[in-house]
Amino acid sequence: EIKVVESGGGSVQAGGSLRLTCRAVGYYGTSCMGWFRQAPGKEREGVASIRTRSGTTDYAASVKGRFAISRDKAETTVYLEMNSLKPEDTGTYYCAMRSGWPPYCDLNALATPTYWGQGTQVTVSS
């Protein structure tokens, strides 16, 4: 069974940092992976994506310069380093993966992933 599993959420004060990890289980190969988030009462929005073979990234405007997405050499794990966190970054963060050597990899392409994670909560207090 292929799945993606997130870890690393938590609570932090504004200005702090958190690191999220997403691990692809049961899948080996190039993919497009990334993160979406959903705040209470709001729609799910893209945060960051990365093509695991090339390392090409895409970010939402609201997180550029504060968040950084990266991947390991095995192409099975991606990380989201979140710095200078703001209360508006609060929400449930979901990992997403498009498997099978997808031809395109950006937040638009990843919006319809092959797999979703179960989500991890990030809370930023002011």
Solvent accessible surface area in square Angstrom, and as a share of the most:
residue,aa,sasa,rsa
1,E,181,0.81
2,I,55,0.28
3,K,93,0.39
4,V,5,0.03
5,V,48,0.28
6,E,8,0.04
7,S,60,0.38
8,G,39,0.37
9,G,30,0.29
10,G,28,0.27
11,S,93,0.60
12,V,30,0.17
13,Q,134,0.60
14,A,50,0.39
15,G,55,0.53
16,G,21,0.20
17,S,58,0.38
18,L,33,0.16
19,R,127,0.46
20,L,0,0.00
21,T,33,0.19
22,C,0,0.00
23,R,129,0.47
24,A,7,0.05
25,V,39,0.22
26,G,42,0.41
27,Y,27,0.10
28,Y,179,0.68
29,G,22,0.21
30,T,0,0.00
31,S,0,0.00
32,C,0,0.00
33,M,0,0.00
34,G,0,0.00
35,W,0,0.00
36,F,12,0.05
37,R,15,0.05
38,Q,65,0.29
39,A,26,0.20
40,P,121,0.76
41,G,92,0.88
42,K,138,0.59
43,E,155,0.70
44,R,90,0.33
45,E,80,0.36
46,G,17,0.16
47,V,0,0.00
48,A,0,0.00
49,S,1,0.00
50,I,4,0.02
51,R,50,0.18
52,T,0,0.00
53,R,128,0.47
54,S,68,0.44
55,G,20,0.19
56,T,79,0.46
57,T,58,0.34
58,D,46,0.24
59,Y,46,0.17
60,A,22,0.17
61,A,91,0.71
62,S,64,0.41
63,V,0,0.00
64,K,127,0.54
65,G,88,0.84
66,R,34,0.12
67,F,8,0.03
68,A,51,0.39
69,I,10,0.05
70,S,51,0.33
71,R,87,0.32
72,D,40,0.20
73,K,206,0.87
74,A,69,0.53
75,E,20,0.09
76,T,19,0.11
77,T,13,0.08
78,V,0,0.00
79,Y,50,0.19
80,L,0,0.00
81,E,63,0.28
82,M,0,0.00
83,N,61,0.31
84,S,59,0.38
85,L,2,0.01
86,K,84,0.35
87,P,56,0.35
88,E,120,0.54
89,D,0,0.00
90,T,36,0.21
91,G,1,0.01
92,T,34,0.20
93,Y,0,0.00
94,Y,39,0.15
95,C,0,0.00
96,A,0,0.00
97,M,0,0.00
98,R,73,0.27
99,S,29,0.19
100,G,53,0.51
101,W,147,0.52
102,P,6,0.04
103,P,108,0.68
104,Y,164,0.62
105,C,21,0.13
106,D,52,0.27
107,L,25,0.12
108,N,132,0.68
109,A,24,0.19
110,L,0,0.00
111,A,51,0.39
112,T,96,0.56
113,P,24,0.15
114,T,75,0.44
115,Y,58,0.22
116,W,98,0.34
117,G,9,0.09
118,Q,121,0.54
119,G,14,0.13
120,T,20,0.11
121,Q,89,0.39
122,V,0,0.00
123,T,50,0.29
124,V,8,0.04
125,S,53,0.34
126,S,125,0.81
